[in-house]
Amino acid sequence: MESSLTIKKAIDSPSIKQLRTIHNIKIGDVAKIIHIQILRTIQLLNVTNTMNDLQVEHTVFEILERYPHESIEDFCIALKKGRNGLYGTVYNRLDPSIVFDWINAYLNEKSYEREQINHNKYTTSKKSDLPIDDFYRIGIKQQKKLDEVKNKSANNEAEFRRFQRDYFNKKEDVGSSKE
């Protein structure tokens, strides 16, 4: 499964939150998958200072709490890249802070990939078939409408200021006549 995972596939995969709400998958089942991936990572690394059962369990639930909008695939990729040394060398220790460093490094990478995908969609989208003369004609028409709205707004503002001035002037006249 891991060998076929890519960041693009992870982007398209349902998030943990979607798995729970839309697909009705229990949080315990999601936790088991992430737990297995962390145990696999521990077994594949040759380190003497590793996580104990409590740390693994804590890490799993921290992941579920911190990253509900990421997919299971995201964590599989992050752990794989981390244990393969793509996010730095592991110096004889694996603990929750290392796992979270890997996840954060991966999420930065994923963010960049998502930006590239969106940029490519934007730049390759169909360009307008509108002739240049029509483009400018429509633009001038829209600008005239905008100017009308601005003028109307300015007139309304001036009218409101006149009303406000007259209202308070009348109040002052009424107040001074009572004395």
Beta strands, then each sheet from edge to edge (+ up, - down):
end
